[in-house]
Amino acid sequence: MKKEDLDYVLVPLGLAVMAGYHAWLLHRVRRHPATTVIGVNAINRRIWVRHVMEEPSGKHAVLAVQTIRNNIMASTLLASTAITLSSLIAVLMSSGGGGGCGEGGGLLPGAPLVVGATGLPALSAKFFAILVCFLVAFLLNVQSIRYYSHASVLINVPPPVLGRRRRAVGYVTDVLNRGSYFWSLGARAFYFSCPVFLWLFGPIPMLVACIALVCALYFLDVCRDWEEGDDGDDDQC
């Protein structure tokens, strides 16, 4: 196999590793939420929303708004960073950054450090993949801000006024959880930009980075059974 053909094998393999892990994680979140950090956080957000909205005195209203505002600031920071990096990459591509690699042999002309496709079309595809990662991260964080903004208003509506206490609490919880889900997806788009960036140095670093990222995400996403942890003091996430 030619080294130029490694991209057609190793890059899809790295993407398959990432897709397979997140398919497994989605299954765990939907079927066994108490075994994942995402699921445990969603459960606790539901408890928190019910506690805030059903408090007769409304003394937790300010705390709730401040908490959601902090989440909005975090999403805003990620969105601003993503669109800034996207603009820089777009300028680099439009100004022909690395364009001199077309005849020099690739990204690192004269140095055999890049194993794989190193032509100008391959380099453009790699930069475009990085650009897509940051644009997706920007859009996901914008959606997160949207849901958090809705939740900051809805969480202060007293359920007895609506006449549908359980439905009101459930709706606000869903809105807040969606904001958190979009934020998590936006953060994962940032994570995935690291293997894509290493793709500039060849498909082998990209594959290794995908495997390392999956291993790291596993320890960040998996939590001991939260419900069984109530029987002892050794429950850890």
Long-range contacts (C-beta under 8 A, 24 or more apart in sequence): 3-115, 3-116, 4-116, 4-117, 4-118, 6-115, 6-116, 6-117, 6-202, 6-203, 6-204, 7-116, 7-117, 7-122, 7-203, 9-203, 10-116, 10-203, 10-204, 10-206, 10-207, 11-199, 11-203, 11-206, 11-207, 13-207, 14-195, 14-203, 14-206, 14-207, 14-209, 14-210, 14-211, 15-210, 17-207, 17-210, 17-211, 17-214, 18-192, 18-195, 18-210, 18-213, 18-214, 21-214, 21-217, 21-218, 22-188, 25-217, 25-221, 28-222, 34-223, 34-225, 34-226, 34-227, 35-222, 35-223, 35-224, 35-225, 35-226, 36-221, 36-222, 36-223, 37-220, 37-221, 37-222, 37-223, 37-237, 38-181, 38-184, 38-221, 39-223, 39-226, 40-223, 40-226, 40-237, 41-180, 42-177, 42-180, 43-226, 45-173, 45-176, 45-177, 45-180, 46-173, 46-177, 49-155, 49-169, 49-172, 49-173, 49-176, 50-169, 50-173, 52-155, 53-155, 53-157, 53-158, 53-159, 53-168, 53-169, 53-172, 54-159, 54-165, 54-169, 58-156, 58-158, 61-155, 61-156, 64-152, 64-155, 64-156, 65-152, 65-155, 65-156, 68-148, 68-151, 68-152, 68-155, 68-176, 69-152, 71-144, 71-148, 71-179, 71-180, 71-183, 72-145, 72-148, 72-149, 72-152, 74-183, 75-141, 75-142, 75-144, 75-145, 75-148, 75-179, 75-182, 75-183, 75-186, 76-141, 76-145, 78-137, 78-141, 78-183, 78-186, 78-187, 78-190, 79-137, 79-138, 79-141, 79-142, 79-145, 79-186, 82-134, 82-135, 82-137, 82-138, 82-141, 82-186, 82-189, 82-190, 83-134, 83-138, 85-134, 86-131, 86-134, 86-135, 86-138, 89-127, 89-130, 89-131, 89-134, 90-131, 92-127, 93-124, 93-127, 93-128, 93-131, 97-127, 98-123, 98-127, 107-200, 107-201, 113-201, 113-202, 114-200, 114-201, 114-202, 115-202, 115-203, 115-204, 116-202, 116-203, 116-204, 123-200, 126-196, 126-199, 126-200, 129-196, 129-199, 130-193, 130-196, 130-197, 133-189, 133-190, 133-192, 133-193, 133-196, 134-189, 134-190, 134-193, 136-186, 136-189, 137-186, 137-187, 137-189, 137-190, 137-193, 138-186, 140-182, 140-183, 140-185, 140-186, 140-189, 141-182, 141-183, 141-186, 143-179, 143-182, 144-179, 144-180, 144-182, 144-183, 144-186, 145-179, 146-179, 147-175, 147-176, 147-178, 147-179, 147-182, 148-176, 148-179, 150-175, 151-175, 151-176, 151-179, 188-217, 191-217
